[in-house]
Every structure is written in structure tokens, then in C-alpha cells.
Amino acid sequence: MNEIYVTGHRNPDTDSIVASMAYANLRHALGDRNFKAVRIGSVNDETQKLLDRFGFEAPPRIKNMRTQVRDLDFDHPPVLDRTVPIDLAWRTMRNGSLTAIPIVDEDGCLFGMLSTGDVASYDMQSMLENRLRDIPLFNLVSVLEGTLVNEYATSVNTVSGELFIALPQNYEDAALTNPESILVCGNQPEVIDRAIASGVGCLIICRSDIRPEWSECRSNTCIISTPLTARRVSRLIYQALPVERICAREEIVAFHLDDYLDDVRETMLKSRFHAYPILDENEKVVGTLARFHLLRPRRKQVVLVDHNEAAQSVPGLEQVEILEIIDHHRLADIQTGQPIRVRNEPVGSTNTILTAMYQENGVVPSPKIAGLMAGAILSDTVMFKSPTCTKRDIAMAQRLAHIANISLEELGKSLFSFDGGEKPVEELFRTDYKEFHISGQNLAVSQITCADSEKLMARGEEFLAYMEKLKGEKDFDLVMLMITDVLREGTELLYVGSDDTIQQAFSVTPKANRVFLPGVMSRKKQIIPMLTALWG
């Protein structure tokens, strides 16, 4: 079952994190267990405080949504141990119409790759030679479908020597006196007795009754009985060699499940293998990859909540399949390859929309989920004081608070009791940070909401220094920090950029790169629209 990721925007705020969790929880309640809440940024203090209060862990963090090897429909061929005979490997490839299979060691880790070309090359080479070296006895008995006649002769573990066939009309006496020879014979008792008496290294008896004295033989001669013909044995015996002797081990190109498709394509262009082994995080073989698997990759599936702008979304968004968008911001620039469900409503919080979706589907959120969602609405509407707040936000928050049996006023004050502590200004600035592109102008706007702005403003010079650095590094035209005070119902605005822009956009006279904006609580409705009107 493929996972469907539910994610908010980069540098996620409380509404974004909770929205992903709430939507995944709703789909689980409706029987869709493959939805998974994730995040693409750090959890800020406010969000962590809310999660801790209701006993939740933050969703797992993902770096990007680029297509990976694990997203491809790669092959899962048999994986063979390095000790198996060539005969078994060849039959496995033939029956599965495979051109190559992975060979592993005793731990399941990649040992080498065996291709049909490797087998063919070995067959051609074996035709030119008449000698076998160190064939494991177990392999030989298996390939010849035979049995060990003198099984008490336990000193023999491998078979080596020059191969001879004792034809009825002609065979070489040298084969009977050479302790390193391998003699193949049929129903030839005299030859068999002479071979045993002479100490032949290995005696293979084809389609013949076995005499008791041969079974009780305790010499060093390894005696094998087989139902195969001598001709068949003379071919198959070479296939008893372990695959580890002929498989490729040098310059093997392998991929891991987490490797990105773009990187895989580039690597494949530099090589010409039929199949590439795929390894998991423990270096175990899990499959093989061929070029045709890259033609139609299975993209990751994603639901976007609390945003619909590519610059604010997960890296690699162009490689995913977007299934749905649930948001309360302006429509932006995200494009899809097919029609999708989009729910975009003019309310103050994405969780207000999600509460309505719970209601429409007849699902009552648990008290803990309800408390989480109520806190997210309070956060995004700044305790209902933001101009983005609507009557629906208030009504839904009250409904959730009733389910969770909590006080909205107490919860709100708890959320916004934040002074930044000793955290670096960079971390504070990135708490709720977004980038915008308006009429050719690039800007960054960060917002910190608190109940006491005085302590944060005392670090104003630190913030401005960091903002100046950020402006230079990313070539922004304007960088702004909103320190929004819930109790004062206004925003202390710090900025780096044009004084005229601030003056014209907000009809104020700034001083030393700062100004107080009474009644300004929302970036979305009171900052961005003013700049858009000015630059548009």
C-alpha cells in the first residue's frame, strides 16, 4: 500500500502542522489508512507546546519529495546464495526470463551479479578445458540428481580432476590409476572395481545397479550414483561449480532505495548493465532495476494543506502527484497534470475547514484531536483578533473546545506566553517565515506572535543584523519581521529595505528600520495586500 503524504508549508506554523495531522486522522477514521502526516520544516515552540499539552508527537520530517528508487516498480527476482551451483542459477534465470540476478553472501548482502553472459562465457571456456577444480560435493550430487554411494567416506568435501568417460569399447587406463581423475561410467562392474581399487578421485556411475561392496567402500574414492546418462553427466558436471566462481564482482553499480531518480538516470548513462541491484539501508538486496523502469516512474502522492504556492511547498514538488489541496490563502502558482480536489475558503485557519470536513463526514474528533485543532485555530486567528478571523472560525473553535472540554481563553494565553528566551535570532526569525514574489519584487516576511513584545524588541539590533545578512545572501528587495503583540493588538515591524516602500505601503513614518502598526495582526491580509497594491 503506497503512502499518501499530507504536508503543510515550509517553516510550518501551528495551523500547518495540526492541519496535516487532523486531515490524516480524518482519512484514517474513514478507512483510508495510507494517509500519513509529515512536515517539511522544524516545529516551533508554540506548536511543540500545543503538541505536548495534548500528548502528540510531531509528524516525521521529510527533506524533499523527489522521486526515489523506492517509488519505482522495480523487479523482485530470486536472490541466490553464492554457493549454489551454476545449474540452479541458469534454470532460475531461464524460467524467469531474466538476464541477470543478484548473488548474495551468507548475510544477504550483495556478493556479485550473475548474467546470462557470464554463464555463456563459462560454458565456452569449459568446452576448451577438461579439468574441474574444487567442486563442492553437495553441489555435484545435487546437479547430477544423484546419491552418494559410499556415504561413510566423509573425508571428501570437494571434487577435482580431469574428466574421463569410460566407454564400453574404449577408455584410458590412465584414468583408472590417476587419483585426481573423475571417471564417468555406466553398467561396467569391472571398470568400477578397478577404479575403486586404483583410488580414482571421483567415480560417477550412470544408470547402474549398485553392489553392496561399493556402498561399504571406505577408500578415498568418492562414488556417486546418478540416473542420468553419461553424456548428460559430462555436460552437467561443469554446471556444478558454485556461482561465486563466475559471477561479476568488480565495478558493480548498485543503487539504494533512498537514491533519487535524477541521480540514478545520470549514473545509468555511464554504464551498460542489464540490471542493477537495489539495496536497503542494511545493504541487503531487495530487487533489481533496469532502464525501462525509469520510463514511467510512480510519483509520490501528496495532499497539500495550509498552502498552495510552490515556493512555500516541499522541494521536488514538480515530481509528485498532488491529489488534493485544502487551504485558506490566495490561489497561487501550483499546477497539476490532472483535475484534483481543491477546497479553499476565506477563513482564518485551515483547521476551521477541516472541522467542517469532520462534521460533513459524520466523524467526531477525539478530545485530544479536538483540543489540538482548537489551539491551531486560536494560533492562526491570534485569539480571534486577526482580521482574517471569521464567525466560522469562532464557532468551530468553540465546538472543538466543547468536545475537548477546555477553555479557549486559557489555551490561547498559554500558546502566546512566549518571549524567545535565549534562542538565536536566526531560529526565532525562521519560526514562521515565508518568501513572496510580487510584481518582480522578492521579499521575505517573518512573524512572531506573543503576549509581550518588549523582550523581543530589546533584541531589535540582532534581528536587523541577521535580516541584512539574509537580504544580501538571497538578493531580497525587502526583508520584514512582524512581532505581533496579542495584548497590544498591533505589530512591531522591523525591516531591511526601502524606507519609502514602508512609508507608502502603510502610511507611516518609520524610524531606524522599525515602526509600530496598530491593529495589524495578519501577514496575509494586512501586510502582503498593501505591498501588492503598491508594487502592482
C-alpha positions as CSV (number, residue, x, y, z in Angstrom):
1,M,0.0,0.0,0.0
2,N,1.6,3.3,-1.1
3,E,1.7,6.1,1.4
4,I,-0.1,9.4,0.7
5,Y,1.8,12.3,2.4
6,V,-0.1,15.1,3.9
7,T,2.1,18.2,4.4
8,G,1.9,21.8,5.3
9,H,4.3,24.5,4.1
10,R,7.9,25.2,4.8
11,N,8.8,26.7,8.2
12,P,5.4,25.4,9.4
13,D,3.3,27.2,11.9
14,T,0.8,25.6,14.3
15,D,-2.1,25.6,11.8
16,S,0.1,23.9,9.2
17,I,1.3,21.1,11.5
18,V,-2.0,20.4,13.0
19,A,-3.9,20.5,9.7
20,S,-1.7,17.7,8.3
21,M,-2.3,15.6,11.4
22,A,-6.0,16.4,11.5
23,Y,-6.6,15.5,7.9
24,A,-4.6,12.3,8.1
25,N,-6.6,11.4,11.2
26,L,-9.9,12.1,9.3
27,R,-8.9,9.8,6.4
28,H,-7.9,7.1,8.9
29,A,-11.4,7.3,10.5
30,L,-12.9,6.9,7.1
31,G,-10.9,3.8,6.4
32,D,-8.0,5.2,4.3
33,R,-5.0,4.1,6.4
34,N,-2.4,5.0,3.8
35,F,-2.5,8.8,4.6
36,K,0.5,9.9,6.6
37,A,1.0,13.3,8.1
38,V,4.5,14.7,7.6
39,R,6.3,18.1,7.9
40,I,9.0,19.8,5.8
41,G,10.3,22.1,8.5
42,S,11.1,22.4,12.2
43,V,8.4,22.6,14.9
44,N,8.4,25.9,16.6
45,D,8.0,26.4,20.4
46,E,4.3,27.3,20.2
47,T,3.4,24.2,18.2
48,Q,5.5,22.0,20.4
49,K,3.8,23.4,23.5
50,L,0.4,22.5,22.0
51,L,1.5,19.0,20.9
52,D,2.9,18.3,24.4
53,R,-0.3,19.5,26.1
54,F,-2.5,17.0,24.2
55,G,0.1,14.2,24.1
56,F,1.1,14.1,20.5
57,E,4.4,13.8,18.7
58,A,5.3,15.9,15.8
59,P,4.9,14.3,12.3
60,P,8.1,12.9,10.9
61,R,10.2,15.4,8.9
62,I,11.0,14.8,5.2
63,K,13.6,16.8,3.3
64,N,12.0,16.6,-0.2
65,M,9.6,14.8,-2.4
66,R,11.9,13.9,-5.2
67,T,11.2,10.5,-6.8
68,Q,13.4,7.8,-5.3
69,V,14.2,4.2,-6.2
70,R,11.7,3.0,-3.6
71,D,9.0,4.7,-5.6
72,L,9.7,2.7,-8.8
73,D,8.0,-0.6,-9.7
74,F,11.4,-2.4,-9.8
75,D,11.8,-6.2,-10.2
76,H,12.0,-8.7,-7.4
77,P,13.9,-11.6,-8.9
78,P,15.1,-14.6,-6.9
79,V,18.3,-13.7,-4.9
80,L,20.7,-16.7,-4.8
81,D,23.4,-17.6,-2.4
82,R,26.9,-17.6,-3.7
83,T,27.3,-21.3,-3.0
84,V,24.5,-22.5,-5.3
85,P,25.5,-24.4,-8.5
86,I,25.5,-22.7,-11.9
87,D,22.9,-25.2,-13.0
88,L,20.4,-23.9,-10.5
89,A,21.2,-20.2,-11.3
90,W,20.8,-20.9,-15.0
91,R,17.4,-22.7,-14.6
92,T,16.3,-19.8,-12.4
93,M,17.1,-17.2,-15.0
94,R,15.7,-19.3,-17.8
95,N,12.4,-19.9,-16.0
96,G,12.0,-16.3,-15.1
97,S,13.2,-14.9,-18.4
98,L,15.9,-13.0,-16.5
99,T,19.1,-11.6,-17.9
100,A,20.8,-11.2,-14.6
101,I,20.3,-12.0,-10.9
102,P,21.9,-10.8,-7.7
103,I,24.2,-13.2,-5.8
104,V,24.5,-12.7,-2.0
105,D,26.7,-13.8,0.8
106,E,25.6,-15.6,3.9
107,D,24.3,-12.3,5.5
108,G,22.1,-11.5,2.5
109,C,24.4,-8.7,1.4
110,L,25.4,-8.2,-2.2
111,F,28.3,-10.5,-3.3
112,G,28.1,-10.1,-7.1
113,M,25.8,-10.2,-10.2
114,L,25.4,-13.2,-12.4
115,S,24.3,-12.6,-16.0
116,T,23.4,-15.0,-18.8
117,G,26.5,-13.7,-20.5
118,D,28.6,-14.9,-17.5
119,V,27.1,-18.4,-17.9
120,A,27.6,-18.5,-21.6
121,S,31.2,-17.3,-21.3
122,Y,31.9,-20.0,-18.7
123,D,30.3,-22.7,-20.9
124,M,32.5,-21.7,-23.8
125,Q,35.6,-21.8,-21.6
126,S,34.7,-25.2,-20.1
127,M,34.5,-26.7,-23.7
128,L,38.2,-25.9,-24.1
129,E,39.2,-27.5,-20.8
130,N,38.8,-31.0,-19.4
131,R,39.5,-30.3,-15.8
132,L,37.4,-29.3,-12.8
133,R,38.7,-27.7,-9.7
134,D,37.3,-27.9,-6.2
135,I,33.6,-28.6,-7.0
136,P,31.7,-28.9,-3.6
137,L,30.5,-32.4,-3.2
138,F,27.0,-31.2,-2.2
139,N,26.7,-29.2,-5.5
140,L,27.9,-32.1,-7.6
141,V,25.4,-34.6,-6.1
142,S,22.6,-32.1,-6.5
143,V,23.3,-31.2,-10.1
144,L,23.6,-34.9,-11.1
145,E,20.4,-35.7,-9.2
146,G,22.4,-38.4,-7.6
147,T,23.2,-40.1,-4.3
148,L,26.5,-40.7,-2.5
149,V,27.1,-44.4,-2.7
150,N,29.9,-44.7,0.0
151,E,28.5,-42.0,2.3
152,Y,30.8,-43.2,5.1
153,A,33.7,-41.7,3.2
154,T,33.4,-38.4,4.9
155,S,36.8,-37.1,4.2
156,V,35.8,-35.9,0.7
157,N,34.3,-32.4,0.6
158,T,35.3,-31.2,-2.9
159,V,36.0,-32.9,-6.2
160,S,38.8,-32.0,-8.6
161,G,40.5,-33.6,-11.5
162,E,40.5,-34.4,-15.2
163,L,37.2,-35.7,-16.6
164,F,37.2,-39.1,-18.4
165,I,34.3,-41.2,-19.8
166,A,34.7,-45.0,-19.7
167,L,33.1,-46.0,-23.0
168,P,32.4,-49.8,-23.3
169,Q,34.7,-50.1,-26.3
170,N,37.4,-47.6,-25.3
171,Y,38.7,-45.9,-22.2
172,E,42.1,-44.9,-21.0
173,D,43.9,-47.0,-18.4
174,A,45.4,-43.7,-17.2
175,A,42.0,-42.7,-15.9
176,L,42.0,-45.7,-13.6
177,T,45.3,-45.0,-12.0
178,N,45.2,-41.2,-11.5
179,P,43.9,-40.3,-8.0
180,E,42.9,-36.9,-9.4
181,S,40.8,-38.2,-12.3
182,I,37.0,-38.1,-12.4
183,L,35.7,-41.2,-14.2
184,V,32.1,-41.4,-15.6
185,C,31.0,-44.9,-16.4
186,G,27.8,-46.9,-17.0
187,N,26.9,-50.5,-16.1
188,Q,30.6,-51.6,-16.1
189,P,31.3,-53.6,-12.9
190,E,34.9,-54.5,-13.9
191,V,35.8,-50.9,-14.6
192,I,34.2,-49.8,-11.4
193,D,36.1,-52.4,-9.3
194,R,39.4,-51.4,-11.0
195,A,38.7,-47.7,-10.4
196,I,38.0,-48.2,-6.7
197,A,41.0,-50.4,-6.3
198,S,43.2,-47.9,-8.0
199,G,42.0,-45.0,-5.9
200,V,40.3,-42.8,-8.6
201,G,39.4,-39.4,-7.2
202,C,35.7,-39.5,-8.1
203,L,33.7,-42.2,-9.7
204,I,30.3,-41.4,-11.2
205,I,28.1,-44.4,-12.0
206,C,25.3,-43.8,-14.5
207,R,22.1,-45.9,-14.6
208,S,23.5,-49.0,-13.0
209,D,22.7,-51.1,-10.0
210,I,24.9,-50.5,-7.0
211,R,26.6,-53.5,-5.5
212,P,26.8,-53.7,-1.6
213,E,30.6,-53.8,-1.6
214,W,30.7,-50.4,-3.4
215,S,28.4,-48.9,-0.7
216,E,30.7,-50.2,2.0
217,C,33.9,-49.0,0.4
218,R,35.9,-46.8,2.8
219,S,38.5,-45.7,0.3
220,N,39.1,-42.0,-0.6
221,T,37.3,-42.6,-3.9
222,C,34.0,-40.5,-3.9
223,I,31.4,-42.7,-5.6
224,I,28.2,-41.1,-6.9
225,S,25.2,-42.9,-8.5
226,T,23.0,-41.0,-10.9
227,P,20.0,-41.8,-13.1
228,L,21.4,-39.5,-15.8
229,T,23.2,-40.8,-18.9
230,A,27.0,-40.4,-19.2
231,R,26.5,-37.8,-21.9
232,R,24.2,-35.8,-19.8
233,V,26.6,-36.0,-16.8
234,S,29.6,-34.9,-19.0
235,R,27.7,-31.6,-19.6
236,L,26.1,-31.0,-16.3
237,I,29.2,-31.7,-14.2
238,Y,30.6,-28.3,-15.3
239,Q,27.4,-26.7,-14.1
240,A,28.0,-27.9,-10.5
241,L,30.6,-25.1,-10.0
242,P,29.4,-22.5,-7.4
243,V,28.2,-19.3,-8.9
244,E,30.6,-17.3,-6.8
245,R,33.4,-18.6,-9.2
246,I,31.9,-16.9,-12.3
247,C,29.7,-14.0,-11.2
248,A,30.9,-10.5,-11.7
249,R,32.2,-8.8,-8.6
250,E,34.2,-5.9,-9.9
251,E,32.8,-2.5,-10.8
252,I,29.2,-3.4,-9.9
253,V,26.9,-0.4,-9.9
254,A,24.2,-0.7,-7.2
255,F,21.5,1.7,-6.0
256,H,19.8,2.2,-2.7
257,L,16.1,2.6,-2.0
258,D,16.7,6.2,-1.0
259,D,18.6,7.2,-4.1
260,Y,17.0,9.9,-6.2
261,L,15.7,9.1,-9.7
262,D,17.7,12.0,-11.2
263,D,20.9,10.7,-9.8
264,V,20.1,7.1,-11.0
265,R,19.5,8.3,-14.5
266,E,22.8,10.1,-14.6
267,T,24.7,7.0,-13.3
268,M,23.0,4.7,-15.8
269,L,24.1,6.9,-18.7
270,K,27.7,6.0,-17.7
271,S,27.2,2.2,-17.7
272,R,25.6,-0.5,-19.8
273,F,24.4,-3.3,-17.4
274,H,21.2,-5.3,-18.0
275,A,20.2,-5.0,-14.4
276,Y,21.3,-3.1,-11.3
277,P,21.0,-4.5,-7.8
278,I,18.9,-2.4,-5.3
279,L,20.0,-2.4,-1.6
280,D,18.2,-1.3,1.5
281,E,19.6,0.7,4.4
282,N,21.2,-2.5,5.8
283,E,22.9,-3.2,2.5
284,K,20.6,-6.2,1.9
285,V,19.5,-6.9,-1.7
286,V,15.8,-6.1,-2.2
287,G,15.5,-6.2,-6.0
288,T,16.9,-5.1,-9.4
289,L,16.5,-2.1,-11.5
290,A,16.6,-1.8,-15.3
291,R,16.4,1.1,-17.7
292,F,12.8,0.6,-18.6
293,H,11.7,1.0,-15.0
294,L,12.7,4.7,-15.3
295,L,10.3,5.4,-18.2
296,R,7.1,5.7,-16.1
297,P,8.1,6.3,-12.5
298,R,5.4,6.0,-9.8
299,R,5.4,9.5,-8.3
300,K,4.9,10.2,-4.6
301,Q,1.3,11.2,-3.9
302,V,0.7,14.3,-1.8
303,V,-2.1,16.3,-0.2
304,L,-1.2,20.0,0.5
305,V,-2.7,21.7,3.5
306,D,-2.4,25.4,4.5
307,H,-0.7,26.4,1.3
308,N,-0.9,26.3,-2.5
309,E,2.3,28.1,-3.5
310,A,5.3,26.2,-5.0
311,A,7.9,28.4,-3.2
312,Q,6.3,27.5,0.1
313,S,5.9,23.8,-0.6
314,V,8.1,20.8,-0.4
315,P,11.3,20.7,-2.6
316,G,10.8,18.4,-5.5
317,L,7.1,19.3,-5.8
318,E,7.3,19.1,-9.6
319,Q,8.0,15.4,-9.3
320,V,4.9,14.5,-7.2
321,E,1.3,13.8,-7.9
322,I,-0.8,16.3,-6.0
323,L,-4.1,14.7,-5.1
324,E,-5.8,17.5,-3.1
325,I,-5.3,21.0,-1.7
326,I,-7.0,22.3,1.5
327,D,-6.1,25.9,2.1
328,H,-7.3,29.4,3.2
329,H,-4.8,31.5,1.4
330,R,-4.9,33.2,-2.0
331,L,-4.6,30.9,-5.0
332,A,-1.0,30.9,-6.2
333,D,1.1,29.1,-8.8
334,I,0.8,25.4,-8.3
335,Q,-0.1,23.4,-11.4
336,T,-1.3,19.8,-11.7
337,G,-1.3,17.3,-14.5
338,Q,-4.9,16.3,-13.9
339,P,-8.0,17.6,-12.1
340,I,-7.8,17.4,-8.3
341,R,-10.0,18.3,-5.3
342,V,-9.4,21.8,-4.1
343,R,-11.0,23.3,-1.0
344,N,-10.1,26.9,-0.5
345,E,-12.3,29.0,1.8
346,P,-11.9,32.6,3.2
347,V,-11.5,31.7,6.8
348,G,-8.8,32.4,9.4
349,S,-7.5,28.8,9.8
350,T,-7.1,25.7,7.7
351,N,-8.4,23.8,10.8
352,T,-11.7,25.6,10.6
353,I,-12.1,24.0,7.1
354,L,-11.1,20.6,8.5
355,T,-13.5,20.8,11.4
356,A,-16.3,21.3,8.8
357,M,-15.0,18.3,6.9
358,Y,-15.2,16.2,10.1
359,Q,-18.7,17.4,10.5
360,E,-19.7,16.7,6.9
361,N,-18.4,13.1,7.1
362,G,-20.0,12.4,10.4
363,V,-16.7,11.9,12.3
364,V,-16.4,13.3,15.8
365,P,-12.7,14.0,16.6
366,S,-11.3,12.6,19.8
367,P,-11.0,15.1,22.7
368,K,-7.2,15.2,22.1
369,I,-7.5,15.9,18.3
370,A,-10.3,18.4,19.0
371,G,-8.1,20.3,21.5
372,L,-5.2,20.3,19.0
373,M,-7.4,21.7,16.3
374,A,-8.9,24.4,18.6
375,G,-5.4,25.5,19.5
376,A,-4.5,25.8,15.8
377,I,-7.5,28.0,15.1
378,L,-6.6,30.2,18.1
379,S,-3.0,30.4,16.8
380,D,-3.8,31.4,13.2
381,T,-6.5,33.9,14.2
382,V,-4.4,35.3,17.0
383,M,-7.1,34.5,19.6
384,F,-9.8,35.8,17.2
385,K,-8.2,39.2,16.9
386,S,-6.7,38.8,13.4
387,P,-8.7,40.5,10.6
388,T,-8.6,37.1,8.9
389,C,-10.9,35.7,11.7
390,T,-14.5,34.9,10.7
391,K,-17.6,33.9,12.6
392,R,-17.0,30.4,11.4
393,D,-13.6,30.3,13.0
394,I,-15.0,31.3,16.3
395,A,-17.9,28.8,16.0
396,M,-15.8,25.9,15.0
397,A,-13.2,26.6,17.8
398,Q,-16.0,26.7,20.4
399,R,-17.4,23.4,19.1
400,L,-14.0,21.8,19.3
401,A,-13.3,23.3,22.8
402,H,-16.6,21.7,24.0
403,I,-15.5,18.3,22.7
404,A,-12.1,18.7,24.3
405,N,-13.6,20.2,27.5
406,I,-11.1,23.1,27.5
407,S,-11.2,26.9,27.9
408,L,-10.3,28.7,24.7
409,E,-9.1,31.8,26.7
410,E,-6.8,29.7,28.9
411,L,-5.5,27.8,25.9
412,G,-4.8,31.0,23.9
413,K,-2.9,32.7,26.7
414,S,-0.8,29.5,27.2
415,L,0.1,29.5,23.5
416,F,1.2,33.1,23.3
417,S,3.2,33.3,26.5
418,F,6.4,33.4,24.6
419,D,9.4,35.8,24.9
420,G,12.0,34.0,22.8
421,G,14.2,33.1,25.8
422,E,17.9,32.8,24.8
423,K,17.3,31.4,21.4
424,P,19.4,32.7,18.5
425,V,17.7,35.4,16.4
426,E,18.0,33.2,13.3
427,E,16.0,30.5,14.9
428,L,13.4,32.9,16.1
429,F,13.2,34.6,12.7
430,R,12.6,31.2,11.0
431,T,9.8,30.3,13.3
432,D,7.1,31.4,10.9
433,Y,8.9,32.6,7.8
434,K,7.6,32.9,4.2
435,E,9.0,34.2,0.9
436,F,7.0,36.0,-1.7
437,H,7.4,37.2,-5.3
438,I,5.2,40.2,-6.2
439,S,5.5,42.0,-9.5
440,G,9.2,41.3,-9.9
441,Q,9.9,42.1,-6.2
442,N,11.4,39.4,-3.9
443,L,10.6,39.7,-0.2
444,A,10.7,37.7,3.0
445,V,8.3,38.2,5.8
446,S,8.6,36.5,9.2
447,Q,6.1,36.7,12.0
448,I,6.4,36.1,15.8
449,T,3.2,36.3,17.8
450,C,3.5,36.8,21.5
451,A,1.8,38.4,24.5
452,D,4.7,40.7,25.4
453,S,6.7,42.2,22.5
454,E,9.0,44.2,24.7
455,K,11.5,41.4,25.3
456,L,11.8,40.6,21.7
457,M,12.1,44.2,20.6
458,A,15.1,44.5,23.1
459,R,16.9,42.3,20.6
460,G,16.0,44.5,17.6
461,E,19.5,45.2,16.5
462,E,20.3,41.5,16.5
463,F,17.3,40.9,14.3
464,L,18.2,43.7,11.9
465,A,21.8,42.4,11.5
466,Y,20.5,39.0,10.6
467,M,17.9,40.4,8.2
468,E,20.6,42.5,6.5
469,K,22.7,39.4,6.0
470,L,19.7,37.4,4.7
471,K,18.9,40.2,2.3
472,G,22.4,40.1,0.8
473,E,22.6,36.3,0.6
474,K,19.3,35.8,-1.2
475,D,19.1,39.1,-3.0
476,F,15.8,40.2,-1.5
477,D,14.4,43.6,-2.1
478,L,12.7,43.7,1.3
479,V,13.0,41.6,4.5
480,M,10.4,42.1,7.3
481,L,9.8,40.8,10.8
482,M,6.4,41.2,12.4
483,I,6.5,41.0,16.2
484,T,2.7,40.8,16.7
485,D,1.6,41.5,20.3
486,V,-1.8,39.9,21.2
487,L,-2.4,42.2,24.1
488,R,-1.5,45.4,22.4
489,E,-3.4,44.3,19.3
490,G,-0.7,45.5,16.9
491,T,2.6,44.7,15.3
492,E,6.1,46.0,15.9
493,L,7.6,45.9,12.4
494,L,11.3,45.6,11.7
495,Y,12.5,45.8,8.1
496,V,15.6,45.9,5.9
497,G,15.0,47.6,2.6
498,S,13.4,50.8,1.2
499,D,12.1,53.3,3.8
500,D,9.9,54.8,1.1
501,T,8.2,51.4,0.5
502,I,7.2,51.1,4.1
503,Q,6.1,54.7,4.3
504,Q,3.9,54.4,1.2
505,A,2.5,51.0,1.8
506,F,1.5,51.6,5.4
507,S,1.2,55.4,5.6
508,V,3.6,55.7,8.5
509,T,6.9,57.4,9.2
510,P,9.5,54.7,10.1
511,K,12.5,55.4,12.3
512,A,15.6,53.3,12.5
513,N,14.1,50.5,10.4
514,R,11.2,50.0,12.8
515,V,7.6,51.1,13.2
516,F,4.6,50.1,15.2
517,L,1.5,49.2,13.2
518,P,-1.6,49.4,15.4
519,G,-4.4,46.9,14.6
520,V,-2.1,44.9,12.2
521,M,-2.3,41.2,13.2
522,S,-2.2,39.4,9.8
523,R,0.6,39.0,7.3
524,K,-1.8,37.5,4.8
525,K,-4.5,40.3,5.0
526,Q,-2.7,43.4,6.2
527,I,0.9,43.2,5.0
528,I,1.1,41.3,1.7
529,P,-2.0,43.1,0.2
530,M,-0.6,46.5,0.9
531,L,2.7,45.7,-0.7
532,T,0.9,44.1,-3.7
533,A,-1.2,47.2,-4.2
534,L,1.9,49.4,-4.0
535,W,4.1,47.4,-6.4
536,G,1.2,46.3,-8.7
